[in-house]
Every structure is written in C-alpha cells, then in structure tokens.
Amino acid sequence: MSGKPVIIQLNWEDPVTGEAQHVSRHLPVAIGREASKMPSQLEHLPVSHLELIHQQVSRCHALISMVNRQLHIADQSANGTFLNGRLIPQTGQTFTPKDTIRIGPFKLTALIVDSADNNSTELNREYSHAAKNSEMPTEPNAIFGWLIGGGVLLLMGAGLWFAAQVLLNNARPSLEPEESSLILPNRDIGALEISTTL
C-alpha cells in the first residue's frame, strides 16, 4: 500500500429495510449525514464521502483513514462512534475487517479491497472468500447447526446403548431347567397312592 490510494468496501444492512448495502471508497472516507459538512481533504489527500441518512448520524460523524498501514477510525460526532459495542475516543483507534463499527443505527464493516490498480479484480460478494469472511455469521444458522449436531450425538448415544444391551444379553449364560423322569405331576402321585392301597 506504499503511497497508492487504498480502496475499502463498506458493508452494512439498512436498519429499516434490512437490505445489504455495499460501497467502495478511496481512503480517507468521511461518514455522515450531509456531504457538504464533511471535509474535502485530509493531509493533502481527497476525502471520499459516505452519506448515511438518519437523525442519529451527525452531519460529519466519523473519519476512516490509514495510519501506519492499519485502518483507523476517528469520531467526529455528538452521539459517538462505537467499535464492537465500545465507544471510541475522538482521537480514534485502529480496527480490522472483523470489527463492527456502529454509527447511529448503522452497523458497518470495512474491508480493504485493493490499492488503486486498473487491472485489479473486482470482488464478487457471492463468491469471494475475502468478502464472505468480512460478514458476521448469522445467529439462526449457528443455532440450527448446534441442534443438528446435538441430534446426531443423541442418535449415536441411543445406538450405542442398544448395541451394548444386545451384546450383554447374548453374553449371559442361559439356564435351562434340568429334566428328570422321577418327578411326576401331583395328580399322578395321587393316583399311585390309591393304587398301592388296594
């Protein structure tokens, strides 16, 4: 990224419609409600603008730049900018593509796409590994995975228990009653006693 402009992709869901939004901008990027209130230059570099229209977003809310080869966000707002749920200082702090930036009701992630190279490949969000890694996993899918895993373990446990029962039943010695010709039923004994007394 040596001196070349860096392009980042900002990703978020519209808080009203839930639709996924994606835009690419050259760094530095100013984020706010009114482009006319955002700076046009930062340290002799032109500033890109991203407008997020909502009353909780300040006219110039935050500024994303590159500091020591790391993404850096500085708060410029009245309501504060949050990184992974924590309020960042106005002087700012560094962040990574795995971090979530909250500006008003908007939750954004930032992914470094490439430096300005006319021959670079544009990321296709449906197939790109880099774009997929920047998205947060959805909670219902994680719960569904745990439920399936638990069900499989339960079935395996029941199968092992059944197999152990069958093996134990087959391993037990069988006791068969001994047959004896000397034992006669009670009615026959009574018949014998009567015939001996005559």
C-alpha positions as CSV (number, residue, x, y, z in Angstrom):
1,M,0.0,0.0,0.0
2,S,3.1,2.2,-0.4
3,G,1.7,5.6,-1.4
4,K,-1.0,4.3,-3.6
5,P,-4.6,5.1,-2.8
6,V,-6.3,2.4,-0.8
7,I,-9.9,1.3,-1.6
8,I,-12.1,-0.1,1.1
9,Q,-15.5,-1.7,0.8
10,L,-18.0,-0.7,3.5
11,N,-20.8,-3.2,4.2
12,W,-24.0,-2.7,6.3
13,E,-27.7,-3.6,6.4
14,D,-30.2,-0.9,6.0
15,P,-31.8,-0.6,9.5
16,V,-35.3,0.0,8.0
17,T,-35.5,-2.5,5.1
18,G,-32.8,-5.0,6.2
19,E,-31.3,-4.9,2.7
20,A,-27.5,-5.4,2.4
21,Q,-25.6,-2.4,1.2
22,H,-22.1,-2.3,-0.2
23,V,-20.0,0.6,-1.4
24,S,-16.3,1.1,-2.3
25,R,-14.5,4.3,-1.5
26,H,-10.9,5.6,-1.6
27,L,-9.4,6.3,1.8
28,P,-9.7,8.5,3.6
29,V,-13.5,8.2,4.0
30,A,-15.8,10.7,5.9
31,I,-19.1,9.2,7.1
32,G,-22.0,11.4,8.0
33,R,-25.5,12.7,7.2
34,E,-24.5,15.7,5.0
35,A,-21.7,15.6,2.4
36,S,-21.4,19.4,2.4
37,K,-20.4,19.3,6.1
38,M,-17.7,16.6,5.6
39,P,-14.1,17.6,5.0
40,S,-12.9,17.5,1.4
41,Q,-9.2,17.0,2.2
42,L,-7.1,15.2,4.9
43,E,-3.3,15.7,4.8
44,H,-3.4,16.7,1.1
45,L,-5.5,13.6,0.2
46,P,-9.0,14.0,-1.2
47,V,-11.7,12.6,1.1
48,S,-14.4,10.3,-0.1
49,H,-17.8,10.7,1.4
50,L,-20.4,8.2,2.6
51,E,-23.8,9.6,3.5
52,L,-26.0,7.7,6.0
53,I,-29.3,9.5,6.2
54,H,-30.6,9.2,9.8
55,Q,-31.2,11.8,12.6
56,Q,-28.8,9.9,15.0
57,V,-26.0,10.3,12.5
58,S,-24.1,13.6,12.8
59,R,-23.5,15.8,9.7
60,C,-19.9,14.6,9.8
61,H,-19.9,11.6,12.1
62,A,-16.6,9.7,11.6
63,L,-13.5,9.6,9.5
64,I,-11.8,6.4,8.3
65,S,-8.1,6.6,7.2
66,M,-4.9,4.6,7.1
67,V,-2.4,5.1,9.9
68,N,0.8,3.1,10.0
69,R,-0.6,0.6,7.4
70,Q,-3.7,0.0,9.6
71,L,-7.3,1.1,9.3
72,H,-8.1,3.9,11.7
73,I,-11.4,5.5,12.7
74,A,-11.8,8.8,14.4
75,D,-15.1,10.0,16.0
76,Q,-16.3,13.5,14.9
77,S,-19.9,13.2,16.2
78,A,-22.2,14.3,19.0
79,N,-23.6,10.8,19.7
80,G,-20.3,8.8,19.5
81,T,-19.0,6.1,17.3
82,F,-18.8,2.6,18.6
83,L,-16.3,-0.2,17.7
84,N,-17.6,-3.7,18.7
85,G,-20.0,-2.0,21.1
86,R,-17.4,0.2,22.8
87,L,-17.3,4.0,22.5
88,I,-14.1,5.0,20.6
89,P,-12.2,8.2,21.7
90,Q,-12.5,11.2,19.4
91,T,-8.8,10.8,18.7
92,G,-9.7,7.4,17.2
93,Q,-8.4,3.9,17.2
94,T,-7.3,1.2,14.8
95,F,-9.6,-1.6,13.7
96,T,-9.7,-4.7,11.5
97,P,-12.2,-6.0,8.9
98,K,-13.6,-8.3,11.6
99,D,-14.6,-5.4,13.8
100,T,-18.1,-3.8,13.7
101,I,-18.5,0.0,13.6
102,R,-21.8,1.4,14.8
103,I,-22.8,4.8,13.7
104,G,-26.3,5.7,14.9
105,P,-28.5,2.7,13.9
106,F,-26.0,1.5,11.2
107,K,-23.6,-1.3,11.8
108,L,-20.7,-1.3,9.3
109,T,-17.7,-3.4,8.4
110,A,-14.8,-2.2,6.3
111,L,-12.8,-4.5,4.0
112,I,-9.6,-3.4,2.2
113,V,-10.3,-4.2,-1.4
114,D,-7.1,-3.2,-3.1
115,S,-4.8,-0.3,-3.8
116,A,-5.8,1.7,-6.9
117,D,-4.8,-0.7,-9.7
118,N,-6.7,-0.6,-13.0
119,N,-6.0,-4.4,-13.5
120,S,-7.2,-5.4,-10.1
121,T,-10.1,-7.9,-9.8
122,E,-13.4,-6.5,-8.6
123,L,-14.8,-8.6,-5.7
124,N,-17.9,-10.6,-6.3
125,R,-19.7,-10.7,-2.9
126,E,-21.4,-14.0,-3.7
127,Y,-18.2,-16.0,-4.4
128,S,-15.3,-14.1,-2.9
129,H,-13.7,-15.6,0.2
130,A,-12.5,-12.2,1.3
131,A,-16.0,-10.7,1.2
132,K,-17.6,-13.7,2.9
133,N,-15.0,-13.5,5.7
134,S,-16.0,-9.9,6.5
135,E,-19.6,-10.8,7.1
136,M,-20.8,-11.7,10.5
137,P,-22.2,-15.2,10.9
138,T,-26.0,-15.3,11.3
139,E,-27.3,-16.5,14.6
140,P,-30.1,-18.7,13.3
141,N,-27.6,-20.8,11.2
142,A,-25.4,-21.3,14.2
143,I,-28.3,-22.4,16.4
144,F,-29.5,-24.8,13.6
145,G,-26.0,-26.3,13.4
146,W,-25.9,-26.9,17.1
147,L,-29.4,-28.5,17.0
148,I,-28.4,-30.9,14.2
149,G,-25.1,-31.8,16.0
150,G,-27.0,-32.4,19.2
151,G,-29.5,-34.6,17.4
152,V,-26.7,-36.7,15.8
153,L,-25.0,-37.2,19.1
154,L,-28.3,-38.2,20.7
155,L,-28.9,-40.8,18.0
156,M,-25.4,-42.1,18.3
157,G,-25.7,-42.5,22.0
158,A,-29.0,-44.4,21.6
159,G,-27.5,-46.7,19.0
160,L,-24.5,-47.4,21.3
161,W,-26.8,-48.1,24.2
162,F,-28.9,-50.5,22.1
163,A,-25.8,-52.3,20.8
164,A,-24.5,-52.7,24.4
165,Q,-27.8,-54.2,25.5
166,V,-27.8,-56.7,22.7
167,L,-24.2,-57.8,23.4
168,L,-24.9,-58.1,27.2
169,N,-28.0,-60.2,26.6
170,N,-26.1,-62.5,24.2
171,A,-23.2,-62.8,26.7
172,R,-25.3,-64.0,29.6
173,P,-25.3,-67.8,30.2
174,S,-28.7,-69.4,29.7
175,L,-30.0,-71.6,32.5
176,E,-32.2,-74.4,31.2
177,P,-34.2,-76.4,33.8
178,E,-33.0,-80.0,34.3
179,E,-35.3,-82.7,33.1
180,S,-36.0,-85.6,35.5
181,S,-38.2,-88.6,34.9
182,L,-38.7,-89.1,38.7
183,I,-40.8,-86.1,39.2
184,L,-44.4,-86.7,38.4
185,P,-47.2,-84.3,38.4
186,N,-49.4,-84.1,41.6
187,R,-52.3,-85.9,40.1
188,D,-50.2,-88.9,39.1
189,I,-48.8,-89.1,42.6
190,G,-52.3,-89.2,44.0
191,A,-53.2,-91.9,41.5
192,L,-50.2,-94.0,42.5
193,E,-51.1,-93.8,46.2
194,I,-54.6,-95.0,45.5
195,S,-53.5,-98.0,43.5
196,T,-51.0,-99.1,46.2
197,T,-53.5,-99.1,48.9
198,L,-55.8,-101.6,47.1
